[in-house]
């Protein structure tokens, strides 16, 4: 089916720097920083904000989705399949409390991708893939200021995850300094928030993104 081919092509793009947005209330600044991250080589962008009013989150997701420079990357919405569908994102990313893969698939259709957080649990990843997930994410691999209490995963888990047959994303406290360890262990992509976006100047966001993207030969 055409939709299945589209989904396969999109999921094949799950590689490289996966830039995950910070809780930035200023939409214009958020868009500018995300554009800067893509300019630096981010191949994926996830819109994630846990603090804003739902109406503002919707407006931010829409603004990002409508920005041509952002859409050079694979654009994913965190948590909310309905929002991902409504802003015509490339897909949705689900955590443990964000509903089932089958429910998300029914909402977003066959032509978008679904990623699932699997923490340190390969069995959860197998179940997610069996339900139709297009990629799986593991972590936290390092201490994270975003989620200081996050479950920790060991690097050797990535070698086992490579056997699952879908792209593998590493997350949690990742920087340009420690990302090579995860890439060498088998991560197809690394999801990064602070090391990319914790800069006031958008030029520094671009430089930070480039430092990580180049580790993938991009």
PyMOL commands that place a pseudoatom at each C-alpha (Angstrom):
pseudoatom trace, name=CA, resn=UNK, resi=1, chain=A, elem=C, hetatm=0, pos=[0.000, 0.000, 0.000]
pseudoatom trace, name=CA, resn=UNK, resi=2, chain=A, elem=C, hetatm=0, pos=[1.119, 3.576, -0.711]
pseudoatom trace, name=CA, resn=UNK, resi=3, chain=A, elem=C, hetatm=0, pos=[0.631, 4.661, 2.913]
pseudoatom trace, name=CA, resn=UNK, resi=4, chain=A, elem=C, hetatm=0, pos=[2.829, 1.830, 4.164]
pseudoatom trace, name=CA, resn=UNK, resi=5, chain=A, elem=C, hetatm=0, pos=[5.559, 2.811, 1.691]
pseudoatom trace, name=CA, resn=UNK, resi=6, chain=A, elem=C, hetatm=0, pos=[5.363, 6.428, 2.905]
pseudoatom trace, name=CA, resn=UNK, resi=7, chain=A, elem=C, hetatm=0, pos=[5.650, 5.305, 6.527]
pseudoatom trace, name=CA, resn=UNK, resi=8, chain=A, elem=C, hetatm=0, pos=[8.652, 3.108, 5.672]
pseudoatom trace, name=CA, resn=UNK, resi=9, chain=A, elem=C, hetatm=0, pos=[10.404, 5.982, 3.901]
pseudoatom trace, name=CA, resn=UNK, resi=10, chain=A, elem=C, hetatm=0, pos=[9.787, 8.287, 6.841]
pseudoatom trace, name=CA, resn=UNK, resi=11, chain=A, elem=C, hetatm=0, pos=[10.966, 5.797, 9.458]
pseudoatom trace, name=CA, resn=UNK, resi=12, chain=A, elem=C, hetatm=0, pos=[14.136, 5.211, 7.431]
pseudoatom trace, name=CA, resn=UNK, resi=13, chain=A, elem=C, hetatm=0, pos=[14.937, 8.864, 8.162]
pseudoatom trace, name=CA, resn=UNK, resi=14, chain=A, elem=C, hetatm=0, pos=[15.151, 8.141, 11.915]
pseudoatom trace, name=CA, resn=UNK, resi=15, chain=A, elem=C, hetatm=0, pos=[18.888, 8.714, 12.134]
pseudoatom trace, name=CA, resn=UNK, resi=16, chain=A, elem=C, hetatm=0, pos=[21.324, 11.345, 13.302]
pseudoatom trace, name=CA, resn=UNK, resi=17, chain=A, elem=C, hetatm=0, pos=[20.579, 14.240, 15.627]
pseudoatom trace, name=CA, resn=UNK, resi=18, chain=A, elem=C, hetatm=0, pos=[17.035, 14.187, 17.013]
pseudoatom trace, name=CA, resn=UNK, resi=19, chain=A, elem=C, hetatm=0, pos=[16.509, 17.671, 18.481]
pseudoatom trace, name=CA, resn=UNK, resi=20, chain=A, elem=C, hetatm=0, pos=[13.844, 17.743, 21.212]
pseudoatom trace, name=CA, resn=UNK, resi=21, chain=A, elem=C, hetatm=0, pos=[12.447, 21.162, 22.067]
pseudoatom trace, name=CA, resn=UNK, resi=22, chain=A, elem=C, hetatm=0, pos=[12.782, 22.751, 25.515]
pseudoatom trace, name=CA, resn=UNK, resi=23, chain=A, elem=C, hetatm=0, pos=[9.882, 24.251, 27.482]
pseudoatom trace, name=CA, resn=UNK, resi=24, chain=A, elem=C, hetatm=0, pos=[10.144, 27.602, 25.705]
pseudoatom trace, name=CA, resn=UNK, resi=25, chain=A, elem=C, hetatm=0, pos=[7.093, 29.872, 26.099]
pseudoatom trace, name=CA, resn=UNK, resi=26, chain=A, elem=C, hetatm=0, pos=[8.221, 32.367, 23.443]
pseudoatom trace, name=CA, resn=UNK, resi=27, chain=A, elem=C, hetatm=0, pos=[6.985, 30.866, 20.183]
pseudoatom trace, name=CA, resn=UNK, resi=28, chain=A, elem=C, hetatm=0, pos=[9.053, 33.136, 17.938]
pseudoatom trace, name=CA, resn=UNK, resi=29, chain=A, elem=C, hetatm=0, pos=[12.226, 32.251, 19.843]
pseudoatom trace, name=CA, resn=UNK, resi=30, chain=A, elem=C, hetatm=0, pos=[11.322, 28.569, 19.822]
pseudoatom trace, name=CA, resn=UNK, resi=31, chain=A, elem=C, hetatm=0, pos=[10.873, 28.560, 16.056]
pseudoatom trace, name=CA, resn=UNK, resi=32, chain=A, elem=C, hetatm=0, pos=[14.136, 30.465, 15.569]
pseudoatom trace, name=CA, resn=UNK, resi=33, chain=A, elem=C, hetatm=0, pos=[16.039, 27.975, 17.723]
pseudoatom trace, name=CA, resn=UNK, resi=34, chain=A, elem=C, hetatm=0, pos=[14.529, 24.961, 15.973]
pseudoatom trace, name=CA, resn=UNK, resi=35, chain=A, elem=C, hetatm=0, pos=[15.395, 26.411, 12.570]
pseudoatom trace, name=CA, resn=UNK, resi=36, chain=A, elem=C, hetatm=0, pos=[18.932, 26.967, 13.873]
pseudoatom trace, name=CA, resn=UNK, resi=37, chain=A, elem=C, hetatm=0, pos=[19.126, 23.335, 15.027]
pseudoatom trace, name=CA, resn=UNK, resi=38, chain=A, elem=C, hetatm=0, pos=[18.031, 22.088, 11.611]
pseudoatom trace, name=CA, resn=UNK, resi=39, chain=A, elem=C, hetatm=0, pos=[20.541, 24.421, 9.969]
pseudoatom trace, name=CA, resn=UNK, resi=40, chain=A, elem=C, hetatm=0, pos=[23.173, 22.743, 12.128]
pseudoatom trace, name=CA, resn=UNK, resi=41, chain=A, elem=C, hetatm=0, pos=[22.216, 19.292, 10.896]
pseudoatom trace, name=CA, resn=UNK, resi=42, chain=A, elem=C, hetatm=0, pos=[19.325, 18.030, 13.037]
pseudoatom trace, name=CA, resn=UNK, resi=43, chain=A, elem=C, hetatm=0, pos=[17.491, 15.476, 10.917]
pseudoatom trace, name=CA, resn=UNK, resi=44, chain=A, elem=C, hetatm=0, pos=[14.583, 15.098, 13.338]
pseudoatom trace, name=CA, resn=UNK, resi=45, chain=A, elem=C, hetatm=0, pos=[12.708, 17.553, 15.543]
pseudoatom trace, name=CA, resn=UNK, resi=46, chain=A, elem=C, hetatm=0, pos=[10.327, 16.634, 18.336]
pseudoatom trace, name=CA, resn=UNK, resi=47, chain=A, elem=C, hetatm=0, pos=[7.971, 19.267, 19.679]
pseudoatom trace, name=CA, resn=UNK, resi=48, chain=A, elem=C, hetatm=0, pos=[7.770, 18.661, 23.421]
pseudoatom trace, name=CA, resn=UNK, resi=49, chain=A, elem=C, hetatm=0, pos=[6.432, 21.018, 26.092]
pseudoatom trace, name=CA, resn=UNK, resi=50, chain=A, elem=C, hetatm=0, pos=[5.151, 19.798, 29.434]
pseudoatom trace, name=CA, resn=UNK, resi=51, chain=A, elem=C, hetatm=0, pos=[4.296, 23.146, 31.014]
pseudoatom trace, name=CA, resn=UNK, resi=52, chain=A, elem=C, hetatm=0, pos=[2.282, 25.329, 28.645]
pseudoatom trace, name=CA, resn=UNK, resi=53, chain=A, elem=C, hetatm=0, pos=[-1.485, 25.637, 28.319]
pseudoatom trace, name=CA, resn=UNK, resi=54, chain=A, elem=C, hetatm=0, pos=[-2.799, 23.185, 25.691]
pseudoatom trace, name=CA, resn=UNK, resi=55, chain=A, elem=C, hetatm=0, pos=[-3.922, 26.055, 23.457]
pseudoatom trace, name=CA, resn=UNK, resi=56, chain=A, elem=C, hetatm=0, pos=[-0.417, 27.506, 23.441]
pseudoatom trace, name=CA, resn=UNK, resi=57, chain=A, elem=C, hetatm=0, pos=[1.116, 24.098, 22.778]
pseudoatom trace, name=CA, resn=UNK, resi=58, chain=A, elem=C, hetatm=0, pos=[-1.202, 23.703, 19.798]
pseudoatom trace, name=CA, resn=UNK, resi=59, chain=A, elem=C, hetatm=0, pos=[-0.201, 27.123, 18.489]
pseudoatom trace, name=CA, resn=UNK, resi=60, chain=A, elem=C, hetatm=0, pos=[3.501, 26.321, 18.893]
pseudoatom trace, name=CA, resn=UNK, resi=61, chain=A, elem=C, hetatm=0, pos=[3.186, 22.951, 17.196]
pseudoatom trace, name=CA, resn=UNK, resi=62, chain=A, elem=C, hetatm=0, pos=[1.314, 24.581, 14.332]
pseudoatom trace, name=CA, resn=UNK, resi=63, chain=A, elem=C, hetatm=0, pos=[3.940, 27.314, 13.996]
pseudoatom trace, name=CA, resn=UNK, resi=64, chain=A, elem=C, hetatm=0, pos=[6.722, 24.760, 13.803]
pseudoatom trace, name=CA, resn=UNK, resi=65, chain=A, elem=C, hetatm=0, pos=[4.812, 22.563, 11.376]
pseudoatom trace, name=CA, resn=UNK, resi=66, chain=A, elem=C, hetatm=0, pos=[4.214, 25.528, 9.072]
pseudoatom trace, name=CA, resn=UNK, resi=67, chain=A, elem=C, hetatm=0, pos=[7.870, 26.593, 9.017]
pseudoatom trace, name=CA, resn=UNK, resi=68, chain=A, elem=C, hetatm=0, pos=[9.474, 25.347, 5.831]
pseudoatom trace, name=CA, resn=UNK, resi=69, chain=A, elem=C, hetatm=0, pos=[12.976, 25.202, 7.304]
pseudoatom trace, name=CA, resn=UNK, resi=70, chain=A, elem=C, hetatm=0, pos=[11.749, 23.020, 10.174]
pseudoatom trace, name=CA, resn=UNK, resi=71, chain=A, elem=C, hetatm=0, pos=[10.074, 20.620, 7.764]
pseudoatom trace, name=CA, resn=UNK, resi=72, chain=A, elem=C, hetatm=0, pos=[13.401, 19.830, 6.158]
pseudoatom trace, name=CA, resn=UNK, resi=73, chain=A, elem=C, hetatm=0, pos=[13.662, 17.567, 9.206]
pseudoatom trace, name=CA, resn=UNK, resi=74, chain=A, elem=C, hetatm=0, pos=[11.307, 14.809, 10.291]
pseudoatom trace, name=CA, resn=UNK, resi=75, chain=A, elem=C, hetatm=0, pos=[8.784, 16.605, 12.521]
pseudoatom trace, name=CA, resn=UNK, resi=76, chain=A, elem=C, hetatm=0, pos=[7.414, 14.636, 15.477]
pseudoatom trace, name=CA, resn=UNK, resi=77, chain=A, elem=C, hetatm=0, pos=[4.938, 15.679, 18.171]
pseudoatom trace, name=CA, resn=UNK, resi=78, chain=A, elem=C, hetatm=0, pos=[5.410, 14.358, 21.697]
pseudoatom trace, name=CA, resn=UNK, resi=79, chain=A, elem=C, hetatm=0, pos=[2.545, 12.677, 23.563]
pseudoatom trace, name=CA, resn=UNK, resi=80, chain=A, elem=C, hetatm=0, pos=[-0.426, 13.827, 21.491]
pseudoatom trace, name=CA, resn=UNK, resi=81, chain=A, elem=C, hetatm=0, pos=[-1.492, 11.824, 18.427]
pseudoatom trace, name=CA, resn=UNK, resi=82, chain=A, elem=C, hetatm=0, pos=[-4.440, 14.122, 17.779]
pseudoatom trace, name=CA, resn=UNK, resi=83, chain=A, elem=C, hetatm=0, pos=[-2.192, 17.173, 17.736]
pseudoatom trace, name=CA, resn=UNK, resi=84, chain=A, elem=C, hetatm=0, pos=[0.288, 15.388, 15.467]
pseudoatom trace, name=CA, resn=UNK, resi=85, chain=A, elem=C, hetatm=0, pos=[-2.510, 14.632, 13.036]
pseudoatom trace, name=CA, resn=UNK, resi=86, chain=A, elem=C, hetatm=0, pos=[-4.020, 18.089, 13.201]
pseudoatom trace, name=CA, resn=UNK, resi=87, chain=A, elem=C, hetatm=0, pos=[-0.773, 19.930, 12.409]
pseudoatom trace, name=CA, resn=UNK, resi=88, chain=A, elem=C, hetatm=0, pos=[0.202, 17.365, 9.758]
pseudoatom trace, name=CA, resn=UNK, resi=89, chain=A, elem=C, hetatm=0, pos=[3.329, 16.231, 11.596]
pseudoatom trace, name=CA, resn=UNK, resi=90, chain=A, elem=C, hetatm=0, pos=[5.378, 13.322, 10.315]
pseudoatom trace, name=CA, resn=UNK, resi=91, chain=A, elem=C, hetatm=0, pos=[4.555, 11.344, 13.424]
pseudoatom trace, name=CA, resn=UNK, resi=92, chain=A, elem=C, hetatm=0, pos=[4.049, 11.101, 17.172]
pseudoatom trace, name=CA, resn=UNK, resi=93, chain=A, elem=C, hetatm=0, pos=[6.217, 9.934, 20.051]
pseudoatom trace, name=CA, resn=UNK, resi=94, chain=A, elem=C, hetatm=0, pos=[4.585, 8.047, 22.919]
pseudoatom trace, name=CA, resn=UNK, resi=95, chain=A, elem=C, hetatm=0, pos=[5.768, 7.667, 26.498]
pseudoatom trace, name=CA, resn=UNK, resi=96, chain=A, elem=C, hetatm=0, pos=[4.507, 5.199, 29.054]
pseudoatom trace, name=CA, resn=UNK, resi=97, chain=A, elem=C, hetatm=0, pos=[1.449, 7.303, 29.910]
pseudoatom trace, name=CA, resn=UNK, resi=98, chain=A, elem=C, hetatm=0, pos=[0.547, 8.480, 26.406]
pseudoatom trace, name=CA, resn=UNK, resi=99, chain=A, elem=C, hetatm=0, pos=[-1.778, 5.720, 25.251]
pseudoatom trace, name=CA, resn=UNK, resi=100, chain=A, elem=C, hetatm=0, pos=[-1.383, 2.588, 23.177]
pseudoatom trace, name=CA, resn=UNK, resi=101, chain=A, elem=C, hetatm=0, pos=[0.302, 2.289, 19.793]
pseudoatom trace, name=CA, resn=UNK, resi=102, chain=A, elem=C, hetatm=0, pos=[-2.880, 0.925, 18.234]
pseudoatom trace, name=CA, resn=UNK, resi=103, chain=A, elem=C, hetatm=0, pos=[-4.878, 3.938, 19.423]
pseudoatom trace, name=CA, resn=UNK, resi=104, chain=A, elem=C, hetatm=0, pos=[-2.288, 6.338, 18.049]
pseudoatom trace, name=CA, resn=UNK, resi=105, chain=A, elem=C, hetatm=0, pos=[-2.225, 4.472, 14.743]
pseudoatom trace, name=CA, resn=UNK, resi=106, chain=A, elem=C, hetatm=0, pos=[-5.980, 4.708, 14.440]
pseudoatom trace, name=CA, resn=UNK, resi=107, chain=A, elem=C, hetatm=0, pos=[-5.682, 8.455, 14.970]
pseudoatom trace, name=CA, resn=UNK, resi=108, chain=A, elem=C, hetatm=0, pos=[-2.722, 9.369, 12.758]
pseudoatom trace, name=CA, resn=UNK, resi=109, chain=A, elem=C, hetatm=0, pos=[-3.167, 6.771, 10.028]
pseudoatom trace, name=CA, resn=UNK, resi=110, chain=A, elem=C, hetatm=0, pos=[-0.722, 4.507, 8.263]
pseudoatom trace, name=CA, resn=UNK, resi=111, chain=A, elem=C, hetatm=0, pos=[1.282, 7.233, 6.557]
pseudoatom trace, name=CA, resn=UNK, resi=112, chain=A, elem=C, hetatm=0, pos=[2.821, 8.695, 9.724]
pseudoatom trace, name=CA, resn=UNK, resi=113, chain=A, elem=C, hetatm=0, pos=[5.347, 7.154, 12.070]
pseudoatom trace, name=CA, resn=UNK, resi=114, chain=A, elem=C, hetatm=0, pos=[5.095, 6.247, 15.737]
pseudoatom trace, name=CA, resn=UNK, resi=115, chain=A, elem=C, hetatm=0, pos=[8.000, 6.217, 18.154]
pseudoatom trace, name=CA, resn=UNK, resi=116, chain=A, elem=C, hetatm=0, pos=[7.829, 4.730, 21.640]
pseudoatom trace, name=CA, resn=UNK, resi=117, chain=A, elem=C, hetatm=0, pos=[9.882, 5.361, 24.772]
pseudoatom trace, name=CA, resn=UNK, resi=118, chain=A, elem=C, hetatm=0, pos=[11.080, 2.027, 26.136]
pseudoatom trace, name=CA, resn=UNK, resi=119, chain=A, elem=C, hetatm=0, pos=[13.373, 3.269, 28.930]
pseudoatom trace, name=CA, resn=UNK, resi=120, chain=A, elem=C, hetatm=0, pos=[15.539, 0.266, 29.892]
pseudoatom trace, name=CA, resn=UNK, resi=121, chain=A, elem=C, hetatm=0, pos=[13.063, -2.400, 28.785]
pseudoatom trace, name=CA, resn=UNK, resi=122, chain=A, elem=C, hetatm=0, pos=[13.721, -4.419, 25.619]
pseudoatom trace, name=CA, resn=UNK, resi=123, chain=A, elem=C, hetatm=0, pos=[10.542, -6.430, 26.167]
pseudoatom trace, name=CA, resn=UNK, resi=124, chain=A, elem=C, hetatm=0, pos=[8.524, -3.201, 26.074]
pseudoatom trace, name=CA, resn=UNK, resi=125, chain=A, elem=C, hetatm=0, pos=[10.242, -2.390, 22.791]
pseudoatom trace, name=CA, resn=UNK, resi=126, chain=A, elem=C, hetatm=0, pos=[9.347, -5.779, 21.317]
pseudoatom trace, name=CA, resn=UNK, resi=127, chain=A, elem=C, hetatm=0, pos=[5.712, -5.301, 22.312]
pseudoatom trace, name=CA, resn=UNK, resi=128, chain=A, elem=C, hetatm=0, pos=[5.661, -1.789, 20.847]
pseudoatom trace, name=CA, resn=UNK, resi=129, chain=A, elem=C, hetatm=0, pos=[7.100, -3.002, 17.547]
pseudoatom trace, name=CA, resn=UNK, resi=130, chain=A, elem=C, hetatm=0, pos=[4.612, -5.857, 17.407]
pseudoatom trace, name=CA, resn=UNK, resi=131, chain=A, elem=C, hetatm=0, pos=[1.852, -3.269, 17.880]
pseudoatom trace, name=CA, resn=UNK, resi=132, chain=A, elem=C, hetatm=0, pos=[3.196, -1.197, 14.989]
pseudoatom trace, name=CA, resn=UNK, resi=133, chain=A, elem=C, hetatm=0, pos=[5.843, 1.191, 16.364]
pseudoatom trace, name=CA, resn=UNK, resi=134, chain=A, elem=C, hetatm=0, pos=[8.260, 2.454, 13.710]
pseudoatom trace, name=CA, resn=UNK, resi=135, chain=A, elem=C, hetatm=0, pos=[11.144, 3.260, 16.066]
pseudoatom trace, name=CA, resn=UNK, resi=136, chain=A, elem=C, hetatm=0, pos=[11.986, 2.731, 19.736]
pseudoatom trace, name=CA, resn=UNK, resi=137, chain=A, elem=C, hetatm=0, pos=[13.841, 4.976, 22.185]
pseudoatom trace, name=CA, resn=UNK, resi=138, chain=A, elem=C, hetatm=0, pos=[15.889, 3.940, 25.211]
pseudoatom trace, name=CA, resn=UNK, resi=139, chain=A, elem=C, hetatm=0, pos=[17.334, 5.898, 28.117]
pseudoatom trace, name=CA, resn=UNK, resi=140, chain=A, elem=C, hetatm=0, pos=[18.217, 7.795, 30.169]
pseudoatom trace, name=CA, resn=UNK, resi=141, chain=A, elem=C, hetatm=0, pos=[21.810, 6.803, 29.459]
pseudoatom trace, name=CA, resn=UNK, resi=142, chain=A, elem=C, hetatm=0, pos=[23.302, 9.688, 31.426]
pseudoatom trace, name=CA, resn=UNK, resi=143, chain=A, elem=C, hetatm=0, pos=[22.143, 11.970, 34.224]
pseudoatom trace, name=CA, resn=UNK, resi=144, chain=A, elem=C, hetatm=0, pos=[19.578, 14.406, 32.877]
pseudoatom trace, name=CA, resn=UNK, resi=145, chain=A, elem=C, hetatm=0, pos=[18.588, 17.812, 34.205]
pseudoatom trace, name=CA, resn=UNK, resi=146, chain=A, elem=C, hetatm=0, pos=[15.296, 17.531, 32.286]
pseudoatom trace, name=CA, resn=UNK, resi=147, chain=A, elem=C, hetatm=0, pos=[14.334, 14.251, 33.981]
pseudoatom trace, name=CA, resn=UNK, resi=148, chain=A, elem=C, hetatm=0, pos=[16.601, 13.852, 37.016]
pseudoatom trace, name=CA, resn=UNK, resi=149, chain=A, elem=C, hetatm=0, pos=[14.636, 10.857, 38.266]
pseudoatom trace, name=CA, resn=UNK, resi=150, chain=A, elem=C, hetatm=0, pos=[14.477, 9.023, 34.950]
pseudoatom trace, name=CA, resn=UNK, resi=151, chain=A, elem=C, hetatm=0, pos=[15.156, 5.299, 34.780]
pseudoatom trace, name=CA, resn=UNK, resi=152, chain=A, elem=C, hetatm=0, pos=[18.707, 4.618, 33.652]
pseudoatom trace, name=CA, resn=UNK, resi=153, chain=A, elem=C, hetatm=0, pos=[19.688, 2.342, 30.803]
pseudoatom trace, name=CA, resn=UNK, resi=154, chain=A, elem=C, hetatm=0, pos=[23.088, 0.755, 30.252]
pseudoatom trace, name=CA, resn=UNK, resi=155, chain=A, elem=C, hetatm=0, pos=[24.984, 1.171, 27.001]
pseudoatom trace, name=CA, resn=UNK, resi=156, chain=A, elem=C, hetatm=0, pos=[25.081, -2.577, 26.317]
pseudoatom trace, name=CA, resn=UNK, resi=157, chain=A, elem=C, hetatm=0, pos=[21.282, -2.466, 25.872]
pseudoatom trace, name=CA, resn=UNK, resi=158, chain=A, elem=C, hetatm=0, pos=[21.809, -0.755, 22.510]
pseudoatom trace, name=CA, resn=UNK, resi=159, chain=A, elem=C, hetatm=0, pos=[23.519, -3.804, 21.018]
pseudoatom trace, name=CA, resn=UNK, resi=160, chain=A, elem=C, hetatm=0, pos=[20.504, -5.941, 21.933]
pseudoatom trace, name=CA, resn=UNK, resi=161, chain=A, elem=C, hetatm=0, pos=[18.133, -3.310, 20.605]
pseudoatom trace, name=CA, resn=UNK, resi=162, chain=A, elem=C, hetatm=0, pos=[19.852, -3.405, 17.223]
pseudoatom trace, name=CA, resn=UNK, resi=163, chain=A, elem=C, hetatm=0, pos=[18.376, -6.864, 16.760]
pseudoatom trace, name=CA, resn=UNK, resi=164, chain=A, elem=C, hetatm=0, pos=[14.802, -5.561, 16.916]
pseudoatom trace, name=CA, resn=UNK, resi=165, chain=A, elem=C, hetatm=0, pos=[14.680, -4.504, 13.274]
pseudoatom trace, name=CA, resn=UNK, resi=166, chain=A, elem=C, hetatm=0, pos=[13.625, -0.848, 13.670]
pseudoatom trace, name=CA, resn=UNK, resi=167, chain=A, elem=C, hetatm=0, pos=[15.655, 2.342, 14.243]
pseudoatom trace, name=CA, resn=UNK, resi=168, chain=A, elem=C, hetatm=0, pos=[16.938, 2.813, 17.788]
pseudoatom trace, name=CA, resn=UNK, resi=169, chain=A, elem=C, hetatm=0, pos=[17.069, 6.214, 19.482]
pseudoatom trace, name=CA, resn=UNK, resi=170, chain=A, elem=C, hetatm=0, pos=[19.149, 6.971, 22.580]
pseudoatom trace, name=CA, resn=UNK, resi=171, chain=A, elem=C, hetatm=0, pos=[18.070, 9.691, 25.004]
pseudoatom trace, name=CA, resn=UNK, resi=172, chain=A, elem=C, hetatm=0, pos=[18.984, 11.190, 28.347]
pseudoatom trace, name=CA, resn=UNK, resi=173, chain=A, elem=C, hetatm=0, pos=[21.783, 13.608, 29.231]
pseudoatom trace, name=CA, resn=UNK, resi=174, chain=A, elem=C, hetatm=0, pos=[23.395, 13.277, 25.807]
pseudoatom trace, name=CA, resn=UNK, resi=175, chain=A, elem=C, hetatm=0, pos=[26.054, 15.763, 24.707]
pseudoatom trace, name=CA, resn=UNK, resi=176, chain=A, elem=C, hetatm=0, pos=[28.569, 16.045, 21.887]
pseudoatom trace, name=CA, resn=UNK, resi=177, chain=A, elem=C, hetatm=0, pos=[31.119, 14.601, 24.320]
pseudoatom trace, name=CA, resn=UNK, resi=178, chain=A, elem=C, hetatm=0, pos=[29.268, 11.408, 25.271]
pseudoatom trace, name=CA, resn=UNK, resi=179, chain=A, elem=C, hetatm=0, pos=[27.226, 10.757, 22.112]
pseudoatom trace, name=CA, resn=UNK, resi=180, chain=A, elem=C, hetatm=0, pos=[30.072, 8.858, 20.355]
pseudoatom trace, name=CA, resn=UNK, resi=181, chain=A, elem=C, hetatm=0, pos=[29.822, 6.088, 22.961]
pseudoatom trace, name=CA, resn=UNK, resi=182, chain=A, elem=C, hetatm=0, pos=[26.137, 5.571, 22.152]
pseudoatom trace, name=CA, resn=UNK, resi=183, chain=A, elem=C, hetatm=0, pos=[26.623, 5.775, 18.397]
pseudoatom trace, name=CA, resn=UNK, resi=184, chain=A, elem=C, hetatm=0, pos=[29.412, 3.195, 18.550]
pseudoatom trace, name=CA, resn=UNK, resi=185, chain=A, elem=C, hetatm=0, pos=[27.160, 0.940, 20.648]
pseudoatom trace, name=CA, resn=UNK, resi=186, chain=A, elem=C, hetatm=0, pos=[24.413, 0.989, 18.008]
pseudoatom trace, name=CA, resn=UNK, resi=187, chain=A, elem=C, hetatm=0, pos=[22.208, 4.073, 18.374]
pseudoatom trace, name=CA, resn=UNK, resi=188, chain=A, elem=C, hetatm=0, pos=[20.796, 5.195, 15.024]
pseudoatom trace, name=CA, resn=UNK, resi=189, chain=A, elem=C, hetatm=0, pos=[19.860, 8.579, 16.493]
pseudoatom trace, name=CA, resn=UNK, resi=190, chain=A, elem=C, hetatm=0, pos=[20.479, 10.554, 19.665]
pseudoatom trace, name=CA, resn=UNK, resi=191, chain=A, elem=C, hetatm=0, pos=[17.725, 12.706, 21.168]
pseudoatom trace, name=CA, resn=UNK, resi=192, chain=A, elem=C, hetatm=0, pos=[19.081, 15.895, 22.704]
pseudoatom trace, name=CA, resn=UNK, resi=193, chain=A, elem=C, hetatm=0, pos=[17.470, 18.853, 24.464]
pseudoatom trace, name=CA, resn=UNK, resi=194, chain=A, elem=C, hetatm=0, pos=[19.858, 20.868, 26.626]
pseudoatom trace, name=CA, resn=UNK, resi=195, chain=A, elem=C, hetatm=0, pos=[23.123, 20.470, 24.728]
pseudoatom trace, name=CA, resn=UNK, resi=196, chain=A, elem=C, hetatm=0, pos=[21.408, 21.847, 21.629]
pseudoatom trace, name=CA, resn=UNK, resi=197, chain=A, elem=C, hetatm=0, pos=[18.922, 24.399, 22.941]
pseudoatom trace, name=CA, resn=UNK, resi=198, chain=A, elem=C, hetatm=0, pos=[20.429, 25.758, 26.178]
pseudoatom trace, name=CA, resn=UNK, resi=199, chain=A, elem=C, hetatm=0, pos=[21.936, 28.735, 24.354]
pseudoatom trace, name=CA, resn=UNK, resi=200, chain=A, elem=C, hetatm=0, pos=[20.640, 32.290, 24.105]
pseudoatom trace, name=CA, resn=UNK, resi=201, chain=A, elem=C, hetatm=0, pos=[22.172, 32.968, 20.688]
pseudoatom trace, name=CA, resn=UNK, resi=202, chain=A, elem=C, hetatm=0, pos=[20.667, 30.998, 17.803]
pseudoatom trace, name=CA, resn=UNK, resi=203, chain=A, elem=C, hetatm=0, pos=[24.115, 30.853, 16.192]
pseudoatom trace, name=CA, resn=UNK, resi=204, chain=A, elem=C, hetatm=0, pos=[25.268, 28.837, 19.200]
pseudoatom trace, name=CA, resn=UNK, resi=205, chain=A, elem=C, hetatm=0, pos=[22.317, 26.487, 18.713]
pseudoatom trace, name=CA, resn=UNK, resi=206, chain=A, elem=C, hetatm=0, pos=[23.495, 25.873, 15.165]
pseudoatom trace, name=CA, resn=UNK, resi=207, chain=A, elem=C, hetatm=0, pos=[27.062, 25.257, 16.299]
pseudoatom trace, name=CA, resn=UNK, resi=208, chain=A, elem=C, hetatm=0, pos=[25.922, 22.850, 19.037]
pseudoatom trace, name=CA, resn=UNK, resi=209, chain=A, elem=C, hetatm=0, pos=[23.769, 20.937, 16.584]
pseudoatom trace, name=CA, resn=UNK, resi=210, chain=A, elem=C, hetatm=0, pos=[26.582, 20.720, 14.065]
pseudoatom trace, name=CA, resn=UNK, resi=211, chain=A, elem=C, hetatm=0, pos=[28.936, 19.307, 16.685]
pseudoatom trace, name=CA, resn=UNK, resi=212, chain=A, elem=C, hetatm=0, pos=[26.566, 16.380, 17.256]
pseudoatom trace, name=CA, resn=UNK, resi=213, chain=A, elem=C, hetatm=0, pos=[25.334, 15.934, 13.688]
pseudoatom trace, name=CA, resn=UNK, resi=214, chain=A, elem=C, hetatm=0, pos=[28.894, 15.623, 12.419]
pseudoatom trace, name=CA, resn=UNK, resi=215, chain=A, elem=C, hetatm=0, pos=[29.399, 12.595, 14.649]
pseudoatom trace, name=CA, resn=UNK, resi=216, chain=A, elem=C, hetatm=0, pos=[27.068, 10.784, 12.234]
pseudoatom trace, name=CA, resn=UNK, resi=217, chain=A, elem=C, hetatm=0, pos=[29.077, 11.964, 9.235]
pseudoatom trace, name=CA, resn=UNK, resi=218, chain=A, elem=C, hetatm=0, pos=[26.441, 14.573, 8.350]
for i in range(1, 218): cmd.bond("trace and resi %d" % i, "trace and resi %d" % (i + 1))
show_as sticks, trace
zoom trace
